[in-house]
Amino acid sequence: MPKDRISSLFLAEVRRDLLPYAGRVRRCLQLLSEREIWWRPNGASNSAGNLVLHLCGNMRQWILAGLGGETDLRERDAEFAERGPNSKSAAGREDYSRRGLLRRLDSTMRETDTVLRRLSPAALTRRYVIQGFQVTGLAAVAHVYSHFTYHAGQILYLTKLRHGRDLRFTKLPPQAKRSPDRQRAARKASR
């Protein structure tokens, strides 16, 4: 397979796979109350709200600024220091309500998708300095993808902790529900 084809396939897969994860994060924000969005299980943990700010900050720094050429305005420490729309730090500043976080997530995803769609195969092999690291474009995209899925999983877990139920995000194809070993065992048991 030609290098350009592999690059295009990689970018298409990343773009396609990020959307369901963003949808799951979006659904969690809709399920959580305004207070639960900013709940932390303990002092060493982050809230779903902090993680959304962090995901958006990371995508803006690595994709929009790093690969897309925008100015890097990220304040990483502030993503974790925020305590929500009713905190002293939020007074007169950005909208950290559920609606504000959803808008931020949606616009960041849209802008990220635009940059990824426009990236050339050559951009994936080019070297960039992002967050002080020297990386290729491919490494930057791979970083954002793995980083997003990792923290999306944390947001799902926080939502499950607060609601105590399965969020029903995983849908396996019918034939995948049983492994071949379980299918053989079921056939033997029915004889």
PyMOL commands that set and color helices and strands:
alter all, ss='L'
color gray80, all
select helices_A, chain A and resi 3-31+34-37+48-65+76-81+88-90+98-118+121-125+137-163+174-177+180-190
alter helices_A, ss='H'
color red, helices_A
select strands_A, chain A and resi 127-130+133-136
alter strands_A, ss='S'
color yellow, strands_A
deselect
rebuild
show_as cartoon
